[in-house]
Amino acid sequence: MQKFMFLSLTCVALVRVTNAQHVFAHFMDSLQDTLRLYAQNSYSYAESDWTNDMTTAQNIGIDGFALNIAANDYEVDRIVDAYAAAEALGFKLFYSFDMSYTWQQSDMVNIVGNHSSSPSTFLWNNTILVSTYSGETKASTSYLHPHFTTYRDPSDAASLVSTFPSIDGFFNWWSWPADVDANLTTATDLAYKAAVSSLSGPYIMSVSPWQFKNLDGAGDWVEYSDTLWNYRWQQAVNDVKPDIIEIATWNDYGESHYIGDINPNVYLGTQAPLYVDGFTHAAWRDVAQYYISWFKTGSAPTITKDEVVFWYRAWPKAVNCSTGSLPRNAAYPEDAVFALAMLKDTATITLAMGSNTVNFTAGAGVTMGSVPFPSEDSQVPYIAISRDGTTVVDTHGSMYVNQSGCTYYNFNPFVGNISRLMKLVSRSRALCSDLKDAIKVTMDPWMIWIMTLTLLVYGERD
């Protein structure tokens, strides 16, 4: 594959692009099912689905999607809708070709060329950015910004450019520990960032919240991810400072690292729903929004509302389940509820579950804490923010942790959050309900928000 075949596409780019800090999310157009057939993530997508996902991503500071594409099939047609939605929103897109599948050079060129003149095609140094997943074992390996899965050892970084002289940059997909009971370090990132520093393309760093998969024939594993979503972002903003951050992922349900909402119209196969359905990850986006702002501005943003984002699994790691496979590394995760406090001022965070309670002081900014699972069955966590002995806001998790009755091995976490705004909205609903009963009228949803704003401005009264 000749390098010029991609570069020749850039002649249509008429607008110069400044290389600022960018954040993308990896978007899976397809998901592998148990029989190695494609469970089609975007197969059922209409343009409105793309618009919804892109708007949600854009609202937290994500600049675009890296479109993982595995075949020259229905995915190409769906990307037409993706570009239509992206152009309307000013959202950016680039391709990430999955090279673990067979590709013809001509197909790749045509796919990139289809939208090469679109204002939503992402450019780096006036060049269309193209990435890959894998590809180092192919007969020709002239990709602009690839991820080579075998290049993880920092000691191999020095030979990367000499082995693949046609690449212009590098994407490090590895954002989880490598089958070890320890946090991921930045050694791989720093080595490969240095290796491509003299090239014209970017170093792309992957940031991910979790890693668990339980699909027969496609892999059964969990990586140590308990506090990954916080410390990996810290590594990005404080240590690595890459050119681009790529969140892994927006919608890879099968590997449990999705931060997008679970689209009910997407076919997930026969096994993934057993550990995905009901396990929302939406609150992780609030954490991402904080760190995306930090990454783009170079300084930690000022927090204006108190919030705690928490996550936990529904089953202890030692539970016996009737179906599925006990994943590789099952002993690594801690049986605990993890909480990330994002506070405007110092407060006490209470985490309680069953007979276990932990209180910790969290200052302004971001602080992590946790409470172990109790021995009691069928428990939900309690989370509270308090100041000067007064509870500011509290809530319970909506997913029970059970000690028995597991029907499928599941290490995918439920993610929730609590904030003062949630309390005010709840209080507003109650006040509106009382008012409705008093004057016998139907309350428009806007009245709830008017009441909420009133409480914010004038203060809450019991």
C-alpha positions in Angstrom: 0.0 0.0 0.0 1.6 3.3 -1.1 1.5 6.2 1.3 0.6 8.7 -1.5 -2.8 7.0 -1.9 -4.0 8.6 1.3 -2.1 11.8 0.9 -3.5 12.4 -2.5 -6.9 12.7 -0.9 -5.9 15.9 0.9 -5.9 18.1 -2.2 -9.6 18.6 -1.6 -9.0 20.1 1.9 -9.4 23.9 1.4 -9.3 25.0 5.0 -6.2 25.0 7.1 -6.6 23.2 10.4 -4.8 24.2 13.5 -3.6 21.2 15.6 -5.0 22.0 19.0 -5.8 19.3 21.6 -8.5 17.0 20.3 -10.6 14.3 21.9 -12.3 11.5 20.0 -14.3 8.5 21.0 -13.9 5.1 19.3 -17.2 4.2 17.7 -17.8 0.5 16.9 -19.8 0.0 13.7 -20.0 -3.7 14.5 -19.7 -6.1 17.4 -18.6 -9.7 17.3 -21.1 -12.2 18.6 -20.6 -15.7 19.9 -20.3 -17.4 16.5 -17.9 -14.8 15.1 -20.8 -13.2 13.2 -21.2 -9.5 13.3 -23.8 -8.2 15.7 -24.4 -5.0 13.9 -23.9 -1.9 16.1 -24.8 0.6 13.4 -26.9 -1.7 11.2 -30.2 -0.4 12.6 -28.9 3.2 12.8 -30.9 6.0 11.2 -29.4 9.5 10.8 -31.3 10.4 14.0 -29.3 7.8 16.0 -26.1 9.3 14.8 -27.4 12.8 15.7 -28.3 11.7 19.2 -24.9 10.1 19.8 -22.9 12.9 18.3 -24.9 15.6 20.3 -24.4 13.7 23.5 -20.7 13.4 22.8 -20.3 17.0 21.7 -22.0 18.2 24.9 -19.1 16.9 27.0 -16.4 18.2 24.7 -15.7 15.3 22.4 -14.7 16.5 19.0 -15.6 13.5 16.9 -15.8 9.8 16.4 -13.1 7.4 15.2 -15.2 5.1 13.1 -14.1 1.5 13.5 -14.9 -0.2 10.2 -14.4 -3.9 9.7 -15.7 -4.6 6.2 -16.8 -2.9 2.9 -20.4 -3.7 3.6 -23.5 -2.1 5.2 -21.1 0.0 7.4 -20.2 2.1 4.4 -23.8 3.0 3.8 -24.4 3.8 7.5 -21.4 6.2 7.4 -23.3 8.2 4.8 -25.8 9.0 7.5 -23.0 9.6 10.0 -21.5 12.2 7.8 -24.9 13.9 7.2 -25.4 14.1 11.0 -21.8 15.2 11.6 -21.9 18.0 9.0 -25.1 19.5 10.6 -23.4 19.5 14.0 -19.9 20.5 13.1 -18.7 17.1 14.4 -15.5 15.4 13.1 -14.9 11.9 11.9 -12.0 9.7 10.8 -11.7 6.1 9.9 -10.1 3.4 12.0 -9.8 0.3 9.8 -9.9 -3.0 11.6 -7.0 -4.8 10.0 -7.7 -8.1 11.7 -10.1 -8.6 8.8 -9.3 -8.7 5.1 -9.2 -5.4 3.3 -8.5 -4.6 -0.4 -6.4 -1.5 -0.9 -8.8 -0.1 -3.5 -11.7 -0.4 -1.1 -9.9 1.5 1.6 -9.0 4.3 -0.8 -12.6 4.5 -2.1 -14.1 4.6 1.4 -11.8 7.4 2.6 -12.4 9.2 -0.7 -16.1 9.1 -0.4 -16.2 11.9 2.1 -12.7 13.4 1.6 -14.2 16.8 0.9 -16.6 16.9 3.8 -16.0 19.6 6.4 -16.5 16.8 9.0 -13.5 14.8 7.8 -10.8 15.4 10.4 -7.5 16.8 9.2 -4.1 16.8 10.9 -1.6 19.2 9.3 -4.1 19.5 6.4 -3.9 15.8 5.9 -6.8 13.4 6.3 -6.1 11.3 9.4 -6.5 7.6 8.9 -6.0 5.1 11.7 -6.1 1.3 12.1 -6.6 -1.4 14.6 -3.8 -3.9 14.1 -2.2 -4.4 10.6 1.4 -5.0 11.4 1.3 -8.6 10.0 -0.2 -7.6 6.7 1.8 -7.7 3.5 1.8 -3.9 3.3 1.7 -1.7 6.3 1.7 1.9 5.1 -1.0 3.3 7.4 -0.8 6.9 8.5 -1.6 6.5 12.3 -2.0 2.8 13.1 -2.4 0.8 16.2 -0.2 -2.3 16.0 -1.4 -4.7 18.7 2.0 -6.4 19.1 3.6 -3.0 19.9 3.0 -2.6 23.6 6.4 -3.3 25.1 8.2 0.0 25.5 11.5 -1.6 24.4 10.0 -2.2 21.0 9.3 1.5 20.4 12.8 2.3 19.1 12.3 0.0 16.1 8.7 1.1 15.2 9.6 3.8 12.7 12.4 1.9 11.1 10.2 -1.2 10.7 7.3 0.8 9.3 8.9 3.9 7.7 5.6 4.9 6.0 3.7 5.7 9.2 3.2 9.3 10.2 2.1 8.8 13.8 0.9 6.1 16.2 -2.2 5.2 18.2 -1.7 3.3 21.5 -4.9 1.3 22.0 -3.6 -0.3 25.2 -5.4 1.5 28.0 -5.8 -1.3 30.4 -3.3 -3.4 32.6 -1.9 -6.4 30.7 -3.3 -9.3 32.7 -1.7 -8.0 36.0 -3.2 -7.1 39.3 -1.7 -3.6 39.2 -2.4 -0.2 37.7 -1.4 0.6 34.2 1.7 2.8 33.9 2.6 5.4 31.3 5.7 3.5 30.1 4.2 2.4 26.8 2.7 5.9 26.1 5.9 7.8 26.8 8.1 5.4 24.7 5.9 5.4 21.6 5.2 9.1 21.9 8.9 9.7 21.8 9.3 7.3 19.0 7.0 9.2 16.6 7.9 12.7 17.9 9.9 13.5 14.8 7.1 12.5 12.4 4.4 14.8 11.0 1.4 13.0 12.6 0.0 12.9 16.1 0.6 10.5 19.0 -2.9 9.2 19.9 -3.4 8.0 23.5 -6.3 5.7 24.4 -8.2 6.3 27.7 -10.8 3.8 28.8 -13.0 3.1 31.9 -13.1 -0.7 32.0 -12.4 -4.0 30.2 -14.6 -7.1 30.6 -15.8 -9.5 27.9 -17.7 -12.8 28.2 -18.5 -14.1 24.7 -17.9 -17.7 24.0 -15.5 -18.1 21.1 -14.6 -14.4 21.2 -12.9 -14.1 24.6 -13.6 -14.2 28.3 -11.5 -11.9 30.4 -11.5 -8.9 32.8 -8.7 -6.5 33.3 -8.0 -4.7 36.6 -10.1 -1.5 36.0 -11.4 -0.5 39.4 -10.1 3.1 39.4 -8.9 3.2 35.8 -11.3 5.9 34.6 -9.8 8.4 37.0 -6.1 7.6 37.0 -5.8 7.0 33.2 -7.2 10.5 32.7 -4.7 11.8 35.2 -1.9 10.2 33.3 -3.1 11.9 30.1 -3.4 15.4 31.5 -0.4 15.4 33.8 2.2 13.0 32.3 1.7 11.9 28.7 0.0 15.0 27.3 -0.7 13.4 23.9 -1.7 15.2 20.7 -5.1 13.4 20.6 -7.0 11.4 23.2 -9.2 8.6 21.9 -11.7 7.3 24.4 -12.2 3.5 24.2 -15.0 3.4 23.6 -18.3 5.1 22.8 -20.2 1.9 22.2 -18.2 -1.3 22.5 -20.8 -3.1 24.6 -19.1 -6.5 24.3 -16.0 -5.3 26.1 -17.9 -3.2 28.6 -16.0 0.0 28.0 -18.9 2.0 26.5 -19.6 5.5 27.8 -22.5 6.1 25.4 -26.1 5.2 26.2 -27.2 1.7 25.4 -29.2 2.0 22.2 -32.2 -0.4 22.5 -32.3 -0.8 18.7 -28.8 -2.2 18.4 -28.6 -5.9 18.1 -26.0 -7.1 20.7 -26.1 -10.8 19.9 -27.2 -13.5 22.3 -24.7 -13.2 25.1 -23.7 -9.6 25.4 -27.2 -8.5 26.6 -26.8 -10.9 29.6 -24.1 -8.6 31.0 -24.9 -5.2 29.3 -28.7 -4.7 29.6 -29.4 -2.5 32.7 -25.8 -1.7 33.3 -25.8 2.0 32.3 -22.5 3.9 32.1 -23.8 7.4 31.3 -22.5 9.0 34.5 -18.9 8.2 33.4 -19.4 11.0 30.8 -19.5 13.5 33.6 -16.0 12.4 34.6 -14.9 12.6 31.0 -16.3 16.1 30.6 -14.1 17.3 33.6 -10.9 15.8 32.2 -11.6 16.8 28.6 -11.8 20.4 29.7 -8.6 20.0 31.6 -6.8 18.4 28.6 -7.9 21.1 26.2 -7.2 24.1 28.5 -4.1 22.8 30.3 -5.6 23.4 33.8 -8.1 21.7 36.0 -11.5 23.3 35.6 -13.3 25.0 38.4 -16.1 22.7 39.7 -19.4 24.6 40.2 -21.6 21.8 41.4 -21.0 18.9 43.8 -21.3 15.5 42.3 -20.2 11.9 43.1 -20.0 9.4 40.3 -20.0 5.8 41.6 -19.7 2.3 40.1 -19.9 -1.2 41.2 -20.5 -4.8 40.0 -23.7 -6.7 40.8 -21.9 -9.8 41.9 -18.9 -10.6 44.1 -16.0 -12.1 42.2 -16.2 -15.5 44.0 -19.9 -16.1 43.2 -20.7 -19.2 41.2 -22.8 -18.5 38.1 -24.9 -21.0 36.2 -23.9 -20.0 32.7 -21.1 -18.1 31.0 -17.4 -18.5 31.7 -15.4 -17.4 34.7 -13.2 -14.7 33.0 -9.5 -14.7 33.0 -8.2 -12.5 35.8 -11.4 -12.8 37.8 -9.5 -12.6 41.0 -8.1 -9.1 40.3 -11.1 -6.7 40.7 -11.9 -5.6 44.3 -15.4 -6.4 45.6 -16.2 -2.8 46.3 -18.2 0.3 45.4 -16.0 3.0 43.9 -16.8 6.7 44.2 -15.3 9.7 42.5 -16.2 12.9 44.2 -16.1 16.1 42.2 -16.6 18.9 44.6 -16.6 22.7 44.6 -15.7 22.8 48.4 -14.5 20.3 51.0 -17.1 17.9 52.2 -17.5 14.5 53.8 -18.4 11.6 51.5 -20.2 8.6 53.0 -20.2 5.3 51.3 -22.3 2.6 53.0 -23.4 -0.9 52.0 -24.9 -3.4 54.5 -22.7 -3.5 57.6 -19.9 -1.6 55.9 -19.5 2.2 56.1 -16.6 4.4 55.0 -16.4 8.2 55.5 -13.7 10.2 53.9 -12.9 13.9 53.5 -12.7 15.1 49.9 -11.4 18.6 49.1 -12.3 20.8 46.2 -11.6 19.0 43.0 -11.5 15.2 42.4 -11.1 12.5 45.1 -11.5 8.7 44.9 -12.9 6.5 47.7 -14.4 3.0 48.1 -16.4 0.8 50.4 -16.1 -3.1 50.4 -19.0 -5.3 49.6 -20.7 -6.6 52.8 -21.3 -10.2 53.6 -25.1 -9.6 53.6 -27.1 -10.6 50.6 -29.2 -8.2 48.4 -27.7 -4.9 49.3 -27.5 -1.5 47.6 -25.0 1.2 48.3 -25.8 4.4 50.0 -23.9 7.6 48.9 -24.0 11.0 50.7 -22.3 14.4 50.5 -22.3 16.2 53.9 -20.9 19.5 55.2 -20.7 20.6 58.8 -22.8 17.6 59.9 -25.6 18.3 57.4 -26.4 16.1 54.5 -26.3 18.1 51.3 -27.6 15.3 49.1 -27.8 11.5 49.3 -29.0 8.6 47.2 -28.9 4.8 46.9 -27.6 2.8 44.0 -30.3 1.2 41.8 -28.5 -2.1 41.3 -28.5 -4.7 44.1 -25.4 -6.7 44.9 -26.3 -10.3 45.5 -24.3 -13.2 47.0 -26.2 -15.9 45.2 -28.5 -16.6 42.2 -26.1 -15.5 39.5 -27.1 -16.8 36.1 -24.3 -15.4 34.0 -20.7 -14.3 34.9 -20.8 -10.6 34.8 -17.9 -8.2 35.7 -19.5 -5.2 34.0 -20.2 -2.4 36.5 -23.3 -0.3 37.0 -22.5 3.4 37.0 -24.6 6.1 38.8 -24.2 9.6 40.2 -25.5 12.0 42.7 -25.5 15.8 42.7 -27.3 18.7 44.4 -29.1 19.5 41.1 -30.6 16.0 41.2 -31.9 16.8 44.7 -33.4 20.1 43.6 -35.1 18.5 40.6 -36.6 15.8 42.9 -37.7 18.5 45.3 -39.3 20.5 42.4 -41.2 17.5 41.2 -42.6 17.0 44.7 -43.6 20.7 45.0 -45.2 20.7 41.6 -47.1 17.6 42.5 -48.4 19.2 45.7 -49.4 22.3 43.7 -51.2 20.2 41.1 -53.2 18.5 43.8 -54.0 21.8 45.4 -55.2 23.7 42.3 -56.3 20.7 40.2 -54.3 21.5 37.1 -51.9 19.6 34.8 -48.3 20.6 35.4 -46.2 21.1 32.3 -42.6 19.7 32.5 -41.3 23.2 32.1 -42.8 24.1 35.5 -40.5 21.6 37.1 -37.4 23.3 35.7 -38.9 26.8 36.6 -39.3 25.5 40.2 -35.8 24.1 40.1 -34.3 27.4 38.9 -36.2 29.2 41.7 -34.7 26.9 44.3 -31.3 27.4 42.9 -31.6 31.2 42.9 -33.4 31.7 46.2 -32.3 28.6 48.1 -34.1 25.5 49.1 -36.7 25.6 51.9 -38.0 22.6 53.6 
